Every structure is written in C-alpha cells, then in structure tokens.
Amino acid sequence: MPNGVWKLRDRGGITIDGHARFLYHAGMSKVLLVSARPNRGVFAWDGSNWTFVAEPANALFMQGAAYDEGRDRVVLFGGLAADSVGADNSRSTWLFEDGAWRELTARGPAAGGGAALAYDAVRSVIVLIGGAAHTNDTPRGETWLFDGEAWTKAMSAESPASQYAGIAYDAARELVVLVRPVSGEASETWEWDGASWEHIEAATPLPYAYQCWLTYDGGLQRVVSLVEGALWDWDGNTWARVDGDDGREAERGTSPIVYDAARSRLVAHRAQKSTWEHDGTAWQEIPPSRPTARQRAASIYDAARDRIVYFGAVSDPDDATWEWDGRDWIRGPRAASATPSGLAMAYDSKRGRAVMIVDASTWEYDGETWTNIAAAPGFASRLAYDEARSVTVALVGAATWTWDGRTWRDTMTAGPTVVRDGSMAYDAARERIVSFGGYIDGSGGSQIDETWEWDGSTWTRMSPTVSPSARGGHALAYDSRRRRIVMYGGYRHNEIWEYDGFTWTQRKIRTAPSGSFSNGLVYDSERDRMVFYASNGALWEYYPVGDVCASNDECASGSCVDGVCCDRACTASCEACSIESGAAADGICEVLPDAGAACVSSEVDGGAAADPDGGVSGRAPPRRQGDGCTVYRDRSAAGGGLVALGLLLAIIVRRRCTLG
C-alpha cells in the first residue's frame, strides 16, 4: 500500500466553549487559555494573536484550573469525558510547569467537572470548591485546599455548592470571592477567609448569568466580572457597573475574563467571536487573525491569484471569507450570508473567479467582492468546474445543471443517485467530472459507495475494481501533477484514497486530521500539496510519499531520499526511507532497527528537516554517530547518475555504520 503524510500547518483561530479556563501566568507574563474543546491545548495571548504553547493534559472538559503564583505553575483538576451520566470522569491533578504537563498521584476531591479554583496568595494554597459528577448532576459544596503536594479537605459549616461558579482571589482584601448562579435569579456572592465561607448579602447583587467568571483587576484593585457585555466590580458590599454603555454589550456577552498584569488590561473572549480588551477606560475589539472552527464550509484554489479561498458557516459575516496564501491567513470581504442553508463552491479557471451556490443563490467572487449574480436552480449538493466545456456543473436533486457565467441551463440529463454530503471533482487529464458517495435522505442516514463520471453529456456509473466503503461528508480534489482524484474524510472516516479512472487505491497514513466532515479538500498546484481545513479550525497539508523519484523536485514533500519521495529530509546516517534501505515502509523516514542508542534522528535534531515551503538546498550537515562514521547526503539531488551513485554509497556506508 503506498503511503502519505499529513502535516499540521496552522491551528486556526481560537474557538472555545463555556468550559474553557482563562488565567494569568505571572512567570510567562501572559494570559493563558486552557481548553479541551474544540481547540485543545494551552494558548497564550500577546495582545493581537493567540499562540499555541502546549498540548492539553488530556481530552477532558469542564476542568478546574488556577495559576499557583508561589510555585509558578498551573494546577488543573478533574474534568468530564462526556456530558452524559456514567462517563469516565477524572479526579486527577495535573501541573503545568516549564512548558509541559505532569500528573500527580495525590488523591483529593471526588471525580467530576466544573470545580472552581483560585490561588490564595496569603495562605499559599489553591482553594477548590464545587463541581459535579456530570453536567446535570447535583453540585457539590466541599472545599479542598492544595498546598502543592497534597489535597486537604477544609471544614466549613456553610459552603456555596455550585458547578458553574466564578472565583477569584481579592488581593487587596486578602479573601477569595465566589459568585454562583442560583435558579435563574440574581447570583449569590460568597467569601472565603481561609477558614470558612460567608454568604454576603450584596446591596446590589451581580446580575444573573448561567455561568460566571471572575478576575482580580490590578488597576482597579477589585474583583470584576463580565456579565451580558457589561463590566461589574465588587467592593466587598455591592456590585457596581464600571464601564459605560457602548452599544456593543451583546457582542461581548457573558464571557471568560482575566486581568493581564503585564499589559495592565482585562482580556475577554467569547466563543467563536473576537477577543476584547479593556484598558481601564474603554473596550477594544481585536478580531481573530485566522478563521475560527466551523461545521460546514467550502473552499477552492484560485490559480490566478495563487490563493485558497475558504468560506464557512459562522455567526459573523465578517468571519465567513478567508484566504490562505501558503503561509498566512488574509481576511476576505464581508459575506451577505454567514449561516447558509446550502453551500457548494467551484473555481471557474477561464474567468478566474469562484462560483458558489448558497441559500439557492449564485454568487461569484473575483478576489475583491462577492456578487449575487442570479438565482440558482436550487440547493446544490455538489459543484465542479468542467474546464473542457467551460461550464460549472451542479447537481440539484436528480437534475444536472450548467452555468456559463450568465445563465443556468438544465441539461435534461439524469444524474447520479440523489444524495446529500456527496462530493465531486474535475479530472483534467481525462476531461471527466468524478462523483462519489453521500447520504440518501429518508433512508435513516444510509450512505452509498457509488462512483460516477460525467463526460459533458452523460453520467455513467463506474465499476472500479477496488472502491472505498460507503460514506458521506468526504471531499474530493484533483492532483494535476499526479493526475489522480484524491478523496479524504467523511463521517467517521479518515482515509486517503486515489482514483485513476479505473480503480481506487488507498494510501497508508500514520496520522490524520480530526474534524474531517464536509469542509473541503483543495489541491494547491503552485506548492504541489493537498490542503484541508478541518472543522475544528486547523489547517493541514497532505503529501503522497513512497513514489519512485530521482530528485527533490519530483516530490511534494521536497525530499527525495533512497530513491523514493520521503516525508522529510532524513539526513542522519542511521535512518532510511525505503524498504530496500532497511525502513519498514517506503516514504516514511525512520531510524534503522540496528542503529543503536547513539543514533540521533534528523527529526529530533531538527537541522535537516525539509521545509515544506521550498525545501533546503545544498549539502546537509554531517551526522556523526556513536561509531564515528559520518554520511553526507546531497539534498539537492541534481543529476540522475549522481543520485543513483549517491544512493548506492549511502546504503553501503549506512550498513558499515550500523553493522560495523
């Protein structure tokens, strides 16, 4: 089975649910977001962008988190595996320090999620209160203290049981402040003095919110909260609004908020929307610098402009259109609709514009503006541009329609089986449109594995010798260099398949993007790679590897090693990238089994890894192994005879290095 490699290029814009944890890390002088879904990991805010810092401790959500300033580390507790009762929930304690997570063996509070944590600076302990076994369970009222090594249950006659409470340490008053929502009424305010909780009858209570977030504002020297877009502070007796009406409260909503001490401002972020900052005087919106996660989208490669155009369903029309130039995201123009009920897109290479059917209307994008050209014949389930006949072809129900830039025409030709979430692409070498799969409506979600081809006048069901299993929500794209239709994804599918007009061939991959449903696959012909935007917001690139080659230029990865296209430069003398040279698979660089403990992989060493955006030219630096043997490999691979000789010498020298 041939191989392929996925590489993560961009993690996408930050999209959080209501259970993400915001905190300020004094040691890093950064606001951190600790999130488990849909963006998983630790992210840092620099005032304009969120940057990935580390992988998550685990895949749980509704974890409690706080920064332990005295020990310079983040403490994470508990979490839920799912919303349902009986899920495998956690009572683990994790510490994030020196850029990595480690799990403690300390046992403490019961398993569950939604606990509120805060660091009590005077008493040098983490205070934990509340949580529940699952999202709809009775909240707990136990208070626990963590001294950096062990959990101790605190005894308090009265405590605020809650799963959605906000908590913060009031440094000026040396108390922990907690606010919990109570049955749709105004929230209750409680304070912890290190020994017991006290319910404070606030003269003006904080307005009710289903979930609450608190932080200590070092400028105001008060605990504050963001509720329905308004900023409130607590003086120990009453809650009062401290920002003026600006008409944009609904855009901020009730959002996680934290004080950035290094930059002397509050930072808030709301779900799929922008990040907001308050400098003590006014709110400022900082729009995302890349597209956020979305569940339904379409994309095309604009060959004239060398850009990938991406359009997806979101709540904000300003966030719907984005362009990827191979290195960075560029925000596109505002869209008329950001929540389409139907969505399909193709690239008209003759006229140099994207054609999109959305909400039963035909839109075109010329790189500057979206224009509503005409009504569409209906909601298109599939769309592709036929270069040989200079028309965009749409499948609308059982009918096949063509668009020439001015008029839709019904071909009066019956199409493939009527499905939703199928996919099709144009095969330029054979001048055919290929369609595969989809869901049959009204059949309880049945999927099909049918391959169809359109020759400009007739649809023909094909009978390939090998075919992928039935699926829907996948994506097709045409690899013009290798002259293959490539398919990826679908609901619960993450395989790569290729179609040459006769049969489907699966490529073996070690890892694959998650969120692979209905978000489109595009071939970037300038950079020779498949580009996939996952529904969780991440951008991935795919390279076929293992094919026979004689130079780096013949490989999408930029690395021809041991006579095959390799997933990376593979320059260490103890590595191989072909079965003939000792690797387990063609195209996957790996350390030879008999290399010994002294071997330093080029992947770990980092100096010789191929740059997917152009590669590295010239001779690789030598890699000296434990036996003193050194191999030089010319990565430019210029000249067929020299390449063959070089490969033979590399194999001989490698064997001498590893076998002595």
N, C-alpha and C positions, 0 to 999 in steps of 0.2 A: 504494500500500500504506500503510495507517495505521501510526503509529509508537507506540513505547512506550519507557520508560526504566527501567532498574534502578538502584537506589541502595543502596550498602552501608551498613547501619546499625550492625552490630556484628560484630567479627571473631571472636567466640566465645572459648571457653576454650582455653588452651594445650594442644595435643596434639603431642608430639614423638616421633620415632623415636630409635633409638640413636645416630644420627649428628649430632644437634644439638650445638652448641658453646656452653658457658657460659663467661663471663668477667666480670671486674670492670673497669668503666671508671672510673678514678680522676677523670678530668675531669668526668664526669657524676655521680659519686658513686652509681652504680647498677650492679646486676648486670644484664648483658645476655644475652639468648638470641638466638643467630644460627641460624636454622632455615630449611631448604629444603622440608621436607615433614613432616606435611601442612600445618602453619601456616607460611607463607612470610613471612619478614621479620625485622626486628630488634625485639625486645620488651624492655621494661625492667621490673624488679621493684621495687615500693615497700614491700614488707612485707605487703601484702594482695592486690594485684592485679598482673597482667601488663598492660602498656600498650604498644600499638603505637607504634614510634618511626620506622621507615622500611621501605620496600620492600626486598626482598632484592637482592643484587648480581646474581644470576642464579637460574635454576631448578635448579641442580645440588645434589647432596647429597654427604655424606662430605667436606666441605671442611675444611681445617685453618684454625684461627683463633687469634689471640692479641692481647692488648692491648699496644701499644707505649707504655709509660708515658713514656719520654723524649720522644716526639714526639706524645703524646696522640691516638692513633688506633688503630683496629683493623686488623690485617693479616689478609687472607683469601687462602688459596692453594688452587688446584686444584679438584677435585670431579668427580663422576661424573654422567653424563647418565642412566644406567640401570644395573641390576645386571648386565646381560649383557656378554659379551665383544664387543669391536668397537664399543662405544658411543662417541659423540662426547664424550670426556672433556676436561678442561681442565688447562692449566698456567699459567693466568692468575693474576696477583697483583692484588688489589683492596684499596683503602684506604677505611676509613670514618672520615670526619672532618667536623666541622661539620654533622652530620646527613645526610650524603649519601655515596654510593659513587662512587669514580672508579677506573678501571682503569689500571694502569701498563703500560708497554711492556717493562719489564725481563723478561728471559728467565732461567730458572733451572732448578729441578728438572723432571724429566720429568712428563708429564701423568698424572693419576690421582687417586685419593681416599684418604682415611684417614691422611694425614700428621699427625704430632703437632707442634704449635708451642708455644713458650714464649719469653717475653722475658727475656733475660739482662741484668739491670739493671747489673751491674758492667761488662760489656763493651758495653752499649748496642746489642745486636743481637737479632734474632729467630732462634732456633735451630729448624730444621726437621729432622725425622728420619722415615724410613719412608714408608709409602704404597704403593699398588699400582695397576696399570693397571685392575683391576676388582675386584669384591668377593671373588672366589675365586682371584685370581692370587697368585703368589709375592711376598711383601712385600719391599720394598727396604731396604737398610741404609745408604744415602747420607745424609750430614749436610750441610746447607746453612745458610749464615748470611746474613741480610738486614740491611743497615745503614740502611735507609730509602730507599735509591736503587737498589741493585743486589744480586743474589744472588751469593754466592761459595761454591764447593764446598770443604768442610773435609776435610782429610786425617786419617784416624784408622785405626790398624792394626786395630781391632776396633770393631764397632758393632752395636747391637741392632735388627736388621731386624724390622719389625712394621707392621701396618695398623690394629691396634686397641689401641695403647699409650696409657697415660695419662702426662701430662708436666706438670711444674710447676717453677717456679724457687724454690729454697730460699734465701730472703733472709738467713737467719741464717748459713748455711754458705757462701753465695755459689757455689752449684752448681745445675745443672739436674738434676732427678731424673726418671727414667723407669721405668715398670713396664710390662712386656709379658707377655701370656698365652703360655704355652708348652704346646701339645699336651694340654690338659686337666689339666695338673699345676699345682703352685703357681707363681705368677708369678715372673718374674725382675726384680731391681732393678738399674738402671744409673745412673751419674752422669757428668755432663759438666762438666769444669773449664775449658772454654774452648779446650782444645787436643785432648783425647782423651776417649773413653768408657772407663769402667771398670765391669766387672761386679762387683757387691758380693754376696758370699755372705752373705746375711742370716741371723742366728742364728735368727730366726723370720720366714719369708717371708710376704708378703701372700697371703691365700687366693686361690685361682684365680677368675678371672672372665673370661668370653669377651671382654668389653670393659671397659676400666678408665678411670677418671677420677681425676685428682689435682688438688689445690689447696693453696696455702700458707695455713695458718691463722695470721693475725697475732697472735691471742691466745695460742695455744699456741707460736707461733714454730716450727712444724714443718709439713712436708708431710703431708697427710692424704688418706685415700681412704674412700669408702663402698662396702663390699662386702657383699652379701646383708643390707643394712639395718644393718650394724654399722660403727662409725667406728673407723678404724685410723690411727695416726700413725707416722712414720719419724724415728728419732733419728740416722741415719747408720750404724747397726749392725743394728737389728732393728725389725720391725713389731710394734706392740702395740695391743690394743683399748683405747680410751679412754672409751667410753661403756658404761653398764651395760645389762643385759638389760631391755627394757621390754615384751617380748611382741609388739612390732609390727614386728619386723625384716622380716618377709615383705612388709609393706605398703610399706616403703621400697625394698627390693630393692637391686640394684646400679644406681645412678643417677648422672647427671651432678651434680657438686657444685662449688661455688665459694664463696670467702670474701668476704662483704660487709664491706669495711673501714669503710665509713661507719656501719654499724649493728652492727659487731663480732659477727657471727654467720655461720654456714655456711648456705648455701641449696642445697637439692637438689630435683629434680623428677623424677618417674617417669612417663613415657609419658602415658596418659590419666588419671592419678591426681592426687593433691594435691601441693602444694608443701610441703616440710618445711624447718624451720629448727632449728639447734642453737645455743643461746646460750652454750655452754661448760659447761652443766650438764645440760640435758635437751633432748630433741627435742620440737618442737611441730608439729602438722599444721595447715596452712592450706588448707581445702577450696577448690575453684575457685568463683569468683563468677559463673560462667556455664557453660552446658553445653559439654562437650567434643565433638570430632568423633565421628561415628558413621556407620556404613554403612547402617543400616536404622532408620527412625523413622516416627512418625505424629503428626499434630497436628490440633487443632480450634480454632475460635474460640468461646469461651464468652461468648455475648452478654449473659447475665445479670450476669456479673462483669466484662465488658469485658477479658478476658484471652485470650491464646492459650496453650493447654495443649499442651505438647510432651513426648512420651515416646519414648525411643530405646533401642536395644540397646547396652549398655555392660557393663563388668565389675563395676561398683559399683552396687548397688541404690539407694544414696543419691543417685546422679548421674543416675538414669533419668528423673525427672519434673521439668520446669521450666515456669515461666510467664513470659510476656512481656507487660508492660503498656503497650507502646508506646514506653517509654524505657529500662526496666531489666529485668533478669532476676531472678526470685524463685524460690528453690529450693522444689520441691514435696515432698510426703511420700515416704517410703521406699516403694519398689515391691516386690512379692513376687517378681517375676522381672525381672532386668535383661538377660537374654540370651534373649529369646523366640525360639521356633522359628517362630512365626506372629504377625503383628501387623497389625491394622486398627482404625481408630477413627472414630467419628462423634459429632456433638453432638445430643442429644435436647433440642430447644428447648422442648418442652412441659413436661418435667420438670426442665430446667435442669441437665443432667449429661452428662458424656462417657460414651459406651459403647465399650468396647474388647474385641475378641476377641484373646486372646493365649494361646498354648500350649493351644488348644482349650478355654479357659475364658472365661466372660463376666464382665468387670469393669466397674464403674461408679465414676466419680469425681465427687464433689459439691463440689469445691473445698477439701475438708479431708482426705478419706481415700479411698483405693482400697478397694473392697469386692468380693470374689469372690461374685457373685450366683448363678451357675448354670453348669453345663457348657454349652459351646457345641456346635452341631451338627457342628462340625469346624473345620478351619483355614480361615478366611475369606480369600479373595483380594481381595475388595472389600466395602466397607461404606459406607452412606449413610443419612441420616435422611430419611424421607418425611413432610414436615410436613402435607400434606393428609390423610394417613391415620394420622398419629401413631404410626408404627412405624419401627424401624430395619430396614433391608433388608440382608441379607447374601447374597453369592454364595459357596456352598460346593460346589466342584466344578460339576456341572451343575445343582444344585438352588438354588432361591431360597427363603430363609427370612426370616421377620419376627419382630421382638422388640418386645413391648409394655411391657417393664419387668418382666414376671413370667414370661412363657413364650415359648419359641421355637416357631414354627409353620411347618411345611413347606407352602408354597403349592401344591405339586404341579404347579408350572409349570416347564417347561424354560427355562433361561436362555441367555445369550449363549454363544459359543464358550468352552470351558473354557481358561483361561489362568492364568498367574501374573504378578505385577507389572503387572497392568492397573490402571485407576483409574476411579472413578465419582463423580458429584456430583449433588445435587438442584437442579433448575431450578424455583425457587419460582413464577415468573411463569407457567410452562406446566404446573406440577404434574407434572413428569416427572423420573425419575432417568435420567441420561445416563451411559453406559459407553463407554470407548474403549480399544482396543489391548490389548497384553500379549504374553507369550511362550507358545507352545504347547509344553508338556512333551513330551519324546520325539520332537521333530522337529528336533533339532540346534540348538535355540535360535531357531527361526523366530518372527517377530513378525507381528502382524496389524494392519490398519488399519480394523477394523470399528467403526462407531458404532451403538450400541443404545440403545433407550429403554424404560423401564418405566412403565406408566400405573396401576399398582396391582393389575393382574390379569394383564397380558400383556407379554412382551418383544417388541419389534419391531425388526428390523434396518433402519436408515435408509439412505437413498441420497442423501447430501448432494452438491450439485453440485461442491464442492471439498472435499478431505479431506487431512489431514496424512498423511505417509508412515507406514508401519508402525513401531511402536516399543513398548518395554516399559520399566517403571521410571519413567514420567512421573507427573504429578499433575494432577488436575482440581479446580477450585473455582468457586463461583458468585459472580459480581459482581452483587449485588442492586440496585445503583444503575443499572447499565447493562444489566441483565437479559441477561447473557451467561455461558455456561460458558467459563472460561479454562483453557487447558492449557499446562503448561510442562515441559520437561526430558525425561528418559528417557536410556537408554544412548546416548551419542554424539549427543545432540540437545539444543539449547539455544534452540529457537524458542518464541515465544509465539503461540498460536492461540486464536481465539474462535469459539464456536458459538452460533447464534441459533435453532436448531431447524430451519433449512433448509440452511445451509451453514457451512463452516469458513472463517475469514478469518485470514490470518497478519498479525501486526503486525511492522513492521520495528524491530529493536533494534540499537544500536551495540555494546553490551557485554552480557554475561550472566554469571550466577554459574557457577562451576565446581562440581563435585561435585553434579550435578543428578539423581542416581539415587535413587528410592524414599524421599525424605524429606518429601514432602508440601508442598502449597500451600494457604494459608488466606486467605480474604478477611476483613479487619478492617473491618466495616461502620461502626464508630464513626469510624475515621480514613480510611475510603474508600481502601484500598490492599490489594494482594495482598502477602502476607508469605511468604517462602520461606526455610527453614533448610537450607543446603547441607550435604552430607555431610562437608565439611572444617571445619565448625563456624561458618561465617559466616552472619549473618542479613541477608537482602536484602529490599528493598521494591520493588514494581513499580507504575508509574503509566502508564496509557494517555495519550498526548498526541496533539495534532493534531486532536482533535474540535472542532467549532464551539462557541463559548461566548460569553457576554455578561458574565460576572462570575467572579471568583476562586473563588467558592463552587461553581461548576459543574465545577471541575477537581480531580482527586485530587492534583495537584501543588501546588495553591493559587495557580497563576499563569495568568491569562487574559491573553494578550498578542497583539496584532494579530488579535483575533477568534478565536483558537484556544487550546486548552489547551497551555501551554508547559512544557518540562521544568524551567525555572527562571524567575526574575523578569525577566531580560532587559531591564534598565533603561538600558543605555548607548545613546546616540543613534546609534551606528554599528552596532547589532545589529538583527536581525529574527528573527521566529519563525514566519513563514508564507511560503509560496511567493509569495503576492500582494505581500508587502512586500519580497521580494528574497532570502529564505532558500532554501536548497536543498531543504528538506523542511518540511512543516507540523508544528509542535510541537517542533522542535529549535532552540534559540536558538544563533545563530552570528553572527560578525562579517561584515558585508557585504563582498563581494569588492573593492569600490572604496572601502573605508573609509580606507585609507592607514595608514602606520606609526604615526601618532599615536593611533590608536584604543586605548582601554583597555577591555577586555571586562569586563562586570559579574561574570563568573565569576572572573576574576583579581583584580579589585578587591575582591570579597568582600562589600562593604557592602550589596548589593542582592539577594543570592541569597535565594530563598524558603525559609522554614523549613518543612520537610515536616510538622512537628507543630503547625501553627497558622498559618503564614504571617506576613507582615509587613504591618501595616495602615498607612494614611496615605500621604502622598506620598513617593516615593523621592527621595533627594538628587540634585541635578542632576549630570550628567556633562558636563564641558566638553571638547570635542575640540580638535584642533590648529587648526581654522579659527575657533575662538572661538564656535561655535554650541552652544547648550545646549537639551536637550529634557527636559521634566518629564513623567513618566508617572505617572498616578494608579493605584496598585496596588490600591486598594480597589474600583475598577471598579463603583461603585454607580450604577444608573440606566442603562437601555438606550440612551436617546437621547444622553446624555453620553458613554457608551462609544463609540458609533459615531462621534460628532463627534471625540472624542479620538483614535480610531484614524486617522481621515482626516487630522487635523492632524499626528499623529506621522509618518505616511508622507510628507506634504508637506515637513515640516521636515527629516526624515531625508534626503530627496532633495536638499534645499538644502544640507544639511551636507556630503554626500558628493560632490555634483556641482558645488557652487558656483553 
